[in-house]
């Protein structure tokens, strides 16, 4: 078992807000890293569209250093500023919320 918590963030971005959203996303992981809340493995970012729509979807995958780091992020003003600015740039779509943040534990290979 590892203390790392991998989060797979899904952002359903409004079509006209891709550029400002991307600018915020470009600041997100570096801010978390500067605050030592994520490990040194760089964030992975993907873009696609929601099934049946032209709506852009960004996926961001990174590792928190611990469950406590997640709580610290929720209380830090530098992180809150980015998260609060992201929210109005996203929209619910296809019955799914505008943003989702499920956490996972990495499964290590037995081989």
Phi, psi and omega per residue, in radians:
X1 nan 2.641 3.140
X2 -2.189 2.678 3.088
X3 -1.374 -0.358 -3.118
X4 -1.029 2.470 3.016
X5 -2.077 2.056 3.109
X6 -1.528 2.299 3.099
X7 -2.021 2.399 3.071
X8 -2.003 1.754 -3.076
X9 -1.527 2.310 3.079
X10 -2.057 2.202 -3.141
X11 -2.150 2.049 3.077
X12 -1.629 1.670 -2.988
X13 -1.499 2.411 3.063
X14 -1.083 2.408 -3.053
X15 -0.926 -0.629 -3.107
X16 -1.493 0.016 -3.069
X17 -2.018 0.320 -3.111
X18 -1.082 -0.796 -3.081
X19 -1.124 -0.900 3.120
X20 -1.139 -0.566 3.092
X21 -1.130 -0.798 -3.127
X22 -1.063 -0.637 3.103
X23 -1.094 -0.702 3.089
X24 -1.199 -0.750 -3.141
X25 -1.091 -0.625 3.110
X26 -1.127 -0.401 3.097
X27 -1.599 -0.373 -2.967
X28 -1.064 -1.134 -3.090
X29 -1.081 -0.766 3.094
X30 -1.003 -0.614 3.095
X31 -1.169 -0.814 3.107
X32 -1.066 -0.684 -3.133
X33 -1.190 -0.760 3.111
X34 -1.019 -0.631 3.140
X35 -1.461 0.039 3.121
X36 1.055 0.649 3.132
X37 -1.723 -0.288 3.106
X38 -2.155 2.814 3.133
X39 -1.399 -3.069 -3.055
X40 -1.413 -0.142 3.102
X41 -1.197 2.083 -3.103
X42 -1.039 2.564 3.059
X43 -1.039 2.549 2.994
X44 -1.843 2.299 -3.126
X45 -2.173 2.355 3.127
X46 -2.274 2.675 3.028
X47 -2.282 2.495 3.101
X48 -2.737 -2.803 3.087
X49 -2.269 2.676 3.061
X50 -1.213 2.497 3.115
X51 -0.961 2.254 3.093
X52 1.373 0.101 3.116
X53 -2.398 2.991 3.004
X54 -1.755 0.139 -3.064
X55 -1.207 2.213 -3.131
X56 -1.208 2.473 3.092
X57 -2.242 2.217 3.031
X58 -1.819 2.423 3.031
X59 -2.076 2.263 3.094
X60 -2.165 2.215 -3.113
X61 -2.153 2.203 3.088
X62 -2.711 2.982 -3.101
X63 -1.962 2.123 2.938
X64 -1.236 2.632 3.105
X65 -1.308 -0.388 -3.142
X66 -2.961 2.952 3.053
X67 -1.113 -0.590 3.120
X68 -1.124 -0.570 3.130
X69 -1.096 -0.621 3.110
X70 -1.079 -0.803 3.131
X71 -1.107 -0.713 3.110
X72 -1.068 -0.729 3.134
X73 -1.050 -0.702 -3.129
X74 -1.127 -0.366 -3.098
X75 -1.790 -0.160 -3.042
X76 -1.526 2.252 -3.090
X77 -1.101 -0.559 3.136
X78 -1.157 -0.649 3.127
X79 -1.328 -0.777 -3.137
X80 -1.001 -0.678 3.136
X81 -1.039 -0.748 -3.139
X82 -1.218 -0.837 -3.106
X83 -1.067 -0.730 -3.140
X84 -1.155 -0.601 3.117
X85 -1.287 -0.480 3.126
X86 -1.231 -0.692 -2.991
X87 -0.928 -0.865 -3.117
X88 -1.238 -0.167 3.128
X89 -1.551 -0.055 -3.098
X90 -2.017 2.821 -3.112
X91 -2.515 2.626 3.004
X92 -1.196 2.554 -3.102
X93 -2.705 2.449 3.093
X94 0.959 0.624 -3.137
X95 1.294 0.162 3.139
X96 -1.869 2.618 3.125
X97 -1.169 2.830 -3.125
X98 -1.116 -0.567 -3.139
X99 -2.472 2.492 3.093
X100 -2.366 2.526 -3.066
X101 -2.416 1.026 3.114
X102 -1.218 2.491 3.112
X103 -1.844 2.531 -3.111
X104 -2.339 2.706 2.990
X105 -1.793 2.280 -3.117
X106 -1.160 2.373 3.072
X107 -1.719 2.096 -3.124
X108 -1.493 2.504 3.139
X109 -1.144 2.486 3.073
X110 -1.479 -0.106 -3.061
X111 -1.588 nan nan
